[in-house]
Amino acid sequence: KKKYVLKYPELLAPDHRPIRLWGIDSETDMRYAFQHNIAGIFTDFPEKARHIRQHL
């Protein structure tokens, strides 16, 4: 679940599997995902996500 992964990303790191999240539409969730090296996100706002990622 998105909320679990965003709240506890360190618990998933030892597994070494890429994490891809669905429904990341808020700017806050996008920033958090990019800052915690989530492998990918699925969003309804790809331009906004691209802009946020480029400016981190």
N, C-alpha and C positions, 0 to 999 in steps of 0.2 A: 504494500500500500504506500501511496505517495507520502502521506503524513508520517508513517513509521520511518521510511528511508530518510526523509528530510530531518526528522528529529534525532535519529540514531545512525548516521552514516558510518561511524567507526565500527559498528557491529557487523557490517557487511564487508568491510575491507579485507579481513583475513580470507574470505572466500575467493577473492581474485576474479570474480565474474564481473563483466561490465554491467552497470546498472543503467537502465533506460526508464524514464518516468513518463507516464501519460498524464494529460490534463494539467500541465504546468502553464497556466495562463496569466498568473499575476506576476508583476515585476519583482516582488519580494521573493517568490518561489524560484523564479528564473535566476536571480542573482545568487541565491543560496545554492542552487544546483550547480551553477557554473563555478562557484567558489569552492565547492566540495568535490570537484572532479567527477561529477556524474557523467557517464559515457555519452548520454544523449537524452534529449527531451522531446516529447511530442506536444505541440501547442497549436492553438488556433490562431496564434499571432507570431508567425515566423519572422517577420520584419522587425518586430519589437524585440524578439529574442536575439536576433543577429546584432541589432544596435546595442543592446545591453552587454552582450558578450564582447563586442569590440571595444567597449569603453570601460572594461574592468581593469 
